[in-house]
Structures are given as C-alpha cells and as structure tokens.
Amino acid sequence: MLELNRIDFERAGTGRKAGYKFLIEFALGRTVNVLSGIPLAKDLADTMLADVAIKEILVKGNYEVALNTRFQLSIKNVTPVAPAEEA
C-alpha cells in the first residue's frame, strides 16, 4: 500500500474531493479491463506497460493495481496458484 498525497492531486487539478477510485487488472502483461473512462488509470497502465522492468514483472502473472478514494495505491499479485504448488 502506497499512500499518495491528496494535495498533489488537487494542485495538479486532477483530484476530486471524493478522490479517485479505480482498478487496473493485468494478465500476462496486458490490461484486461476497459480503462477508457478513467484517464488517470489509463495513463498509469500505459506508463507501467511502457517501462521495461515493470513489463518484465507483469508478463509473469496476474496483478491488480487499485487506487481508493483515500489516495491509497495498492498492487496485488493475484496469479492463481497451480495445484502442485499448493502442497
């Protein structure tokens, strides 16, 4: 969890009083949900996929990047565990 500064969003003119809320789903290095209605989420996804080091990580599994209304950014590895790895 990364706490972002609400004031920075407000100064940049991108913050709303209630904050932003979005979820970006990555599967094997690609976004799987539609982000066209949320410019901030689309820009973040595009930036992450353009970075070679991040793209290298994203192609190895499934991840969720979420921002809540309190400007807390979280990144979760949601790659399913293979049955052989559970034991």
C-alpha positions as CSV (number, residue, x, y, z in Angstrom):
1,M,0.0,0.0,0.0
2,L,1.4,3.4,-1.0
3,E,-0.2,6.5,0.5
4,L,-0.4,9.2,-2.2
5,N,-0.6,12.9,-1.4
6,R,-4.1,14.2,-1.9
7,I,-2.8,17.8,-2.1
8,D,-0.6,16.9,-5.1
9,F,-3.7,15.7,-7.0
10,E,-5.6,18.8,-6.1
11,R,-2.7,21.1,-7.1
12,A,-2.4,19.3,-10.4
13,G,-6.1,19.8,-11.0
14,T,-6.7,16.1,-11.2
15,G,-8.1,15.5,-7.7
16,R,-11.7,15.5,-6.7
17,K,-13.0,16.0,-3.2
18,A,-14.1,12.4,-3.0
19,G,-10.9,11.2,-4.6
20,Y,-10.4,8.7,-7.4
21,K,-11.2,5.1,-7.4
22,F,-10.1,2.6,-10.0
23,L,-8.9,-0.9,-10.5
24,I,-6.4,-1.9,-13.3
25,E,-6.3,-5.7,-14.0
26,F,-3.2,-7.0,-15.7
27,A,-2.9,-10.6,-17.0
28,L,0.3,-11.7,-18.5
29,G,1.4,-8.2,-19.4
30,R,-1.8,-6.9,-20.8
31,T,-4.7,-4.9,-19.3
32,V,-7.9,-7.0,-19.2
33,N,-10.4,-4.4,-18.1
34,V,-11.6,-1.3,-20.0
35,L,-10.0,1.9,-18.7
36,S,-11.1,4.4,-21.4
37,G,-13.5,6.2,-19.0
38,I,-10.8,6.8,-16.4
39,P,-7.9,8.8,-17.9
40,L,-5.8,8.6,-14.7
41,A,-6.0,4.7,-14.7
42,K,-5.3,4.5,-18.5
43,D,-2.3,6.8,-18.2
44,L,-0.9,4.7,-15.3
45,A,-1.5,1.4,-17.1
46,D,0.2,2.8,-20.3
47,T,3.1,4.1,-18.3
48,M,3.6,0.8,-16.4
49,L,3.5,-1.2,-19.7
50,A,6.0,1.1,-21.3
51,D,8.6,0.5,-18.6
52,V,10.8,-2.4,-19.5
53,A,11.4,-3.5,-15.9
54,I,7.7,-3.4,-14.9
55,K,6.6,-5.1,-18.1
56,E,9.0,-7.9,-17.3
57,I,7.3,-8.5,-14.0
58,L,3.7,-8.1,-15.4
59,V,4.2,-10.7,-18.1
60,K,4.9,-13.4,-15.4
61,G,1.4,-13.3,-13.8
62,N,-1.8,-11.5,-13.0
63,Y,-1.8,-8.3,-11.0
64,E,-4.3,-5.7,-9.7
65,V,-3.4,-2.1,-9.3
66,A,-6.1,-0.2,-7.3
67,L,-6.5,3.4,-6.1
68,N,-9.1,4.1,-3.5
69,T,-10.8,7.3,-2.5
70,R,-8.3,8.0,0.2
71,F,-5.5,8.1,-2.4
72,Q,-4.0,4.8,-1.3
73,L,-2.5,2.8,-4.2
74,S,-2.1,-0.9,-3.9
75,I,-0.6,-3.6,-6.1
76,K,-1.5,-7.2,-5.6
77,N,-0.3,-10.4,-7.2
78,V,-3.4,-12.3,-8.0
79,T,-1.8,-15.1,-10.1
80,P,-3.7,-18.3,-9.5
81,V,-1.6,-20.9,-7.6
82,A,-1.0,-24.1,-9.5
83,P,-2.3,-27.2,-7.8
84,A,1.2,-28.7,-7.5
85,E,2.4,-25.6,-5.7
86,E,-0.3,-25.7,-3.1
87,A,1.1,-28.7,-1.3
